[in-house]
Amino acid sequence: MILEYFRPATLSEAVELLQRNEPITIPLGGGLTLAKRSDDIAVVDLQSIGLNYIKIIETLTVIGATTTLEEMIVFYQDNRSVVEAIKIQCSKNQRVMGTIAGLIVSENGRSPLLTVMLALNAQIVWLPGEICISLEDWLPKRHDWKKAALISEIKVDNDVQVVFESVGRSPYDQPTICCAVAKWKTGRTRITFGGFGDNPVTAFDGDVNGDLITMIKNVLADSSDQWASSVYRQDAGTNLAMRLLKELK
Amino acid sequence: MILHLWINKTPTATEINVNENLLTVLRRLGFFGAKSGGCKSGECGACTVLFDGKPINSCSMLAAQADGHKVETIEGIGERPDQGWKKSVGLDPIQQAFIESGAIQCGYCTPAMVLAGKSLLASNPDPEESEIRDAISGVLCRCTGYKKPVSAIKAASMESQDSKVIEKATWSPEIQSDIELNRFSTVGKNEIKVDAIKLVQGKPAFTADIDLQGMLVAKVLLSTVAHARIKSINIKKAKELAGVHSVLTWKDLPRVVYSTAGQSDPIPGPLDTFSLDNKVRFVGDRVAFVAAETEEIAQQAIDLIEVEYEELPAVLDSTKSMLQETPKIHDEPEYINFANSNPIKNLAAEIRIDIGDVDSGFKEADKIFENEFEVPKVQQAHIEPHVVITYWDENDRLVIRSSTQVPFHARRILSPVLNLTIKRIRVIKPRIGGGFGGKQEILVEDVAAHLTIATGRPVRFEYTREEEFIASRSRHPMKLWMKTGVMADGTITANEMRVLTDTGAYGCHALTVTGNTGHKAMALYVGDGKYRKAPNIRFYADVVYTNHPPAGAYRGYGVPQGYWAVERQMELIANELGLDPIEFRLKNALRSGELHPFSTAWSEGREPKPEIIHTVGLEKCVEMGKKAIGWKEKALNVNWKNIPGKPHLRKGVGVAMVMQGTAIPYLDMGAASIKMNDDGSFNLLIGATDLGTGSDTVLGQMAAEVLGVPLDDILVYSSDTDFTPFDKGAYASSTTYISGGAVTKAAEEAAAMIKIRAAALLSSAEEILSPVDIVLKDKYAIAKNRKRISLKDIALETLHHNDQEQIMGIASFMSKSSPPPFAAQFAEVTVDIETGKLIVDKLVMAVDSGVIVNPLTASGQIEGGMVQALGYAVCEEMLYDQKGVAREKDLKDYHIFRVDEMPEIEAMFVESFEPTHPFGVKAVAEIPLDGVAPAVANAIQNACGAKLNQIPATPERIWRSLKSV
């Protein structure tokens, strides 16, 4: 139950509120996941602190924490894969409300957009302290993350191409298996998979060589759940990854 | 806190609790156009409002977040043009287009779609279709199939009148007809729905759109275990919680056994249910009821109830239900059997039907085909949840305002449960936000009623979306086994189906749903030659109890399950014998003038009587459908099936043929009354329940046709057990046929009175006219000598001037026939042979539903039904873990199609005149559910060879099948 509601006007005020322990005080972006909380909490509404922006700063795209997924679609309108991942992730109304930081903290391994962000090797900036941590490093720690209270922005490299494909029961169903492949101009390639588990997983990061298929099968070996078997995911995932790599070539 | 915001451009300040969402606050302020879909996470979008001009889900936004913002609701969009002396701005162009295009069915999501469309057009006045689909993608619709809403927004966006005309031309379906319908003025026309104007404005037309003084909120404690006795319940803490007015357990209520199935008396199934019991039989079964001042308090009270269970082994595998060692789910002494039900064997119903000499038929066959099939449990997923409000009226009669498909059955069934005589119960059915069979169940009414009796206060009870999934009803899952004998030339010599049905914890609809699996699906293919007159058909079924949530009625009522097996079996046979799948089917299918093979064997637990099938438009349906899908160019064309540059993709087309029924013969009855008003308009009162199908409209059209007035002069009201005549309710595809028969007869009675008065008024000393010389047309009674008098003048004459009397008619209709509609359904698909990913590209359905009274509403039924069936085919499924806990609890995991992922859909009609009905109609509502799944699976097989025996056709199932090819 929500006991208190705050709408701070400044970032510092928000950060101060979010460091309270009694009651548990959480940031409020779009509010889409609020209904899942049954405990007594206070919420800090971030709508007035100016974190909804997307900027290109040198080699980086910097996305403010409260940037909505709809605003991201506009920004990435020429990137079919990112747009598709967002549309599978949620419908128009949810995109208008939902924020990128909200998605990062609340979604699980079935999230197509989180899978894409992981492939892009997104970096998360936390306050207080300007702690910058990669999504890759943060995801396994997120349930115990106490180092900072608020995501301020997400950074993504510009010199990277990303392609994505999802397999679900219908075109915009949650994926049973999805794959994102990102390739930097340097040749660095990241392959990530989603559609299961607590977090999307990285199957590969580096210059493409060696036995990719074995690496993919290994990372998907324990992916069985009530939605699909690991045997299926290994085979379908390998095919998706190979197809996407070919597309990038 | 005090919330300050602009609602529809009006500054508003109101006190709120910071915990409240925007939807709650808006509805408290009277903006009932924002609807609840039962969740707080924006799953369905029925709660859409515009927030600073953009569509958002008001259920998942805190009201406090809206402080200082602009909120627009449907109430701010447009008004009815005709407001008496007051000038009105009229309806918004989008609203007008929704009305004219037939985009409104139940209307529950309509305000949300209108708002989302308006937001789009404000920023993009000339959107592409894909942009429209994206803009309204936040709103789920379970009725329309989205085709008409998208087209409506497109039409509203068009500035050029020529473009509008072209767009509007797509609204009416193609109809191939040899019938001379020009003699009709209203029947056969695209009349707008009689409830469209109020629904498009979001008027408070639904059950929950009312606020009564002192109304309490009900909540139900649901079982967390699948099978257990309740050892103890401690409600002390819950009762002591401030704001709680009543906590009821099984100890507080009279122990009355009943069935929740909303069917005619006697219920054709076992009586095995109590409002509250000392035993729970599935995760989600009822344990206790609470009534409190607010929903939050009621939920807190629920959380404070302490229950001690004595857990029993759960029966979760239907194949083991009938084993001797399996625990008995119904061991209560009050259990009342129906027919062959037997609780000792966990058997809710048993069916054994043999037509002809099946064993001889198999011996005469050149080849026998045997296959096993399986269909899942799926949910109706109507967007408006189950909801009821109960209160005592000033006469101490209990009023039940409920979103029910069966108001009269509800009253009858609830009477003993509540220990109130029928005459002390009044059931009012407002508009229904979708039902699809889910509201043919007495599921929530008793909860609120018990609590009103306990507290004396009005009580509202509404399911959450999660409760819809875990505590409501569903389509019966079945395992089906088929054996078919076929001659080398493709003649079917015998056909056998055996079924194991999982009815879950209670036997509601157990016998009748599964009976229809055979009665409709196994009736279509009788065989050819001598087998036409003497078909050999066997249908055996066991319907067993398990500790899953109960199944029940769901649009199609057992028939989609049957056709999954039958139509896959036909495809496999044709494939193996190298026969053309269409010719093979038509060779063996029923034809006009033949006996319905099951009519001599089974009739929903009642005495069967032979029925001749008079009209079969199946061949014409096939021809229309083949053309629309491009069968000739695609089915055997390897070049078409392979996509250049996409070596992993394959395309295919598939077909299925189906038949349904129209009402239950010798049982279903509907009645109607009509009275004439001073201005020559008429009140039509019907017990029939329009659950969004448009039945009020088509029934009004029939009355208007008989009385010679425009539909606008028929004021249709349905339904209220105090004021409208009996009707068995909206199920079994019966309303247009049965209730329409009653309306026609009642209108004819009123018309006869009018003609008598008109003949007298138009007669002169020189010419005495007879009533048979009078026709009613264009609001006039017209004599054969062309003299005429307006109906208004006749009304004034009869009500006020001379020989005063009320011109009126009342009639009922019961049919000795259940004339089946027929259809051919086609699908085109693309399969990713590396991942099993399936894209359904196009669905086509050509239907013989008799005379189409309203092409717009009829095509809307087909389009919406096809999309529901598409979910059944590819993505909808309810699964449970080893403890009986549901996997699907929301509309995220239980995926129903969004507007922006839809295949192209096309509905068309072959018109026949059914001689057993005055307007020649047959049913249309359920048949679209029957053939999509097999058509899709047959298309998959055509594309890549994968042979599916189980739905939904998930990527992994297709992939596994491909691996085994």
Contacts between the chains, C-beta under 8 A, distances in Angstrom:
chain1	res1	chain2	res2	distance
A	1	B	19	5.6
A	1	B	296	7.1
A	2	B	18	5.5
A	2	B	19	4.4
A	2	B	62	7.1
A	3	B	18	7.4
A	3	B	19	7.7
A	4	B	18	6.6
A	5	B	1	7.0
A	5	B	18	4.0
A	5	B	62	6.7
A	5	B	64	4.4
A	7	B	64	7.5
A	7	B	67	7.2
A	28	B	62	7.3
A	28	B	65	7.2
A	30	B	60	7.9
A	30	B	61	7.8
A	31	B	60	5.6
A	31	B	61	5.3
A	31	B	62	5.8
A	31	B	65	6.3
A	32	B	41	6.3
A	32	B	42	6.3
A	32	B	60	5.5
A	33	B	41	7.3
A	34	B	40	7.8
A	34	B	60	7.0
A	34	B	62	7.1
A	35	B	39	7.3
A	35	B	40	3.6
A	35	B	41	4.7
A	35	B	60	6.3
A	36	B	41	7.4
A	43	B	62	7.3
A	45	B	62	7.7
A	45	B	64	7.1
A	45	B	65	5.8
A	47	B	65	6.8
A	70	B	54	7.8
A	87	B	134	7.5
A	87	B	137	7.7
A	87	B	900	7.0
A	91	B	45	6.9
A	91	B	137	4.3
A	91	B	138	4.1
A	91	B	139	8.0
A	91	B	898	6.2
A	91	B	900	7.7
A	92	B	55	6.3
A	92	B	116	6.9
A	92	B	134	6.1
A	92	B	135	5.9
A	92	B	136	7.1
A	92	B	137	4.6
A	92	B	138	4.3
A	93	B	42	6.0
A	93	B	45	5.3
A	93	B	48	6.0
A	93	B	55	5.0
A	93	B	56	5.6
A	93	B	57	4.9
A	93	B	116	7.5
A	93	B	137	8.0
A	93	B	138	2.9
A	93	B	139	7.5
A	94	B	42	5.6
A	94	B	57	7.0
A	94	B	138	6.3
A	96	B	51	7.6
A	96	B	54	4.8
A	96	B	55	6.2
A	96	B	56	5.4
A	96	B	138	7.8
A	97	B	42	7.2
A	97	B	56	5.1
A	97	B	57	6.7
A	97	B	60	6.9
A	97	B	61	6.6
A	167	B	832	7.5
A	167	B	835	4.8
A	167	B	836	7.3
A	167	B	837	4.5
A	167	B	955	5.1
A	168	B	837	7.9
A	168	B	875	7.8
A	168	B	895	7.7
A	168	B	955	7.5
A	169	B	874	5.7
A	169	B	875	3.5
A	169	B	895	6.2
A	169	B	952	6.4
A	169	B	954	5.5
A	169	B	955	7.1
A	170	B	874	6.0
A	170	B	875	4.8
A	170	B	895	6.1
A	170	B	897	6.2
A	170	B	901	5.6
A	171	B	839	6.6
A	171	B	901	3.9
A	172	B	898	5.4
A	172	B	900	6.6
A	172	B	901	4.2
A	173	B	875	5.8
A	173	B	895	4.5
A	174	B	892	6.7
A	174	B	893	7.4
A	174	B	895	7.1
A	176	B	954	7.3
A	176	B	955	5.8
A	176	B	956	6.9
A	177	B	835	7.4
A	177	B	955	8.0
A	226	B	879	6.8
A	226	B	881	7.4
A	226	B	887	5.6
A	228	B	954	7.9
A	228	B	955	7.8
A	228	B	956	5.1
A	229	B	956	6.7
A	232	B	836	7.8
A	232	B	955	7.7
A	232	B	956	4.5
A	232	B	959	5.8
A	232	B	960	7.5
A	235	B	959	7.1
A	236	B	834	7.0
A	236	B	835	4.1
A	236	B	836	6.9
A	236	B	955	7.0
A	236	B	959	6.5
A	239	B	648	7.3
A	239	B	834	3.9
A	239	B	835	5.8
A	240	B	834	8.0
A	240	B	835	6.5
A	243	B	648	7.1
A	243	B	834	7.5
